[in-house]
Amino acid sequence: MKAIAIFIIALTTMNCLSMMEKYPTAFKFSKKRSIMSVMAQVEATLKNGGPMDAITRVLDEYENEIHAEQLAHD
């Protein structure tokens, strides 16, 4: 029974690897920021008494990333 389970895992792994070689862009995960990470960064800046310019810059960068992604998608 263990041999069958190991065989199935190996077969699945080989299939995933071949799919990654065949379609590399489908499995490429970008390092896009999520809204949660942006809000955590804003919260940390507020707690540390950081300048409001830093917060607006973070939010503007996030907005620009969203617009760029939408333009690329269209």
N, C-alpha and C positions, 0 to 999 in steps of 0.2 A: 504494500500500500504506500509506503514512503517513497519507493522508487517511482511509482506512478505520479505522485505529487511533485517530486523533484523534476521529473520529465516534463510535466505540464508547466511548471514554473520556468524551466529552461526554454521550452518552446515559446512561451509567451514573451520572454525576454528577447529571444532572437527575433521574433516578429516585430517587437517594438523598435529594436535597433535597426532592422531593415527599413521600417517605415520612416525612421528619423533620417536615414541616408537618402531615401527616395524623395521625401518631402521635408526638407530642412526648415523651411519657413513656417510650416504648420506647427512645429514644436519649439519655435524660438520665442522665448518669453522675454518681453521687454522689461526694462527697469522703470516703468512708469510709476509715478507716485499715485497713491490712492488718496481719497478725500480724508480717510482716517489718519494717514501719516501727515498730511498737511495740517489737519486740525491739532494733532499732537504737537507738531512743531510750533504752531501758533500758541498753543497753551503753554508750552515750555518757555517761549519767549515772554509771554505775559507774566508768568510766575517769577521769572528771573529779572523782571523789570526792564526788559529790553526795549529798544526804541520802536515806535510805531512804524517807522520807515521800513524796518526789517520785516514786520508782519505784512505790510502792504506789498512789499517786494515778493514775499513768498506767495501771497495770494495772486498777484499779477502773473508770476511765473507759471503757477498752476493753471490759471485761465488761458495763458498763451499756449500751454501744452495741449489743453482741451481743444482750442481752436485749430491748432496744427493737426491734431489727430482727426478732427472732423473734416478739414480740407483734404487730408490724405485719403480719407475714406470715401469722400465724394469723388 
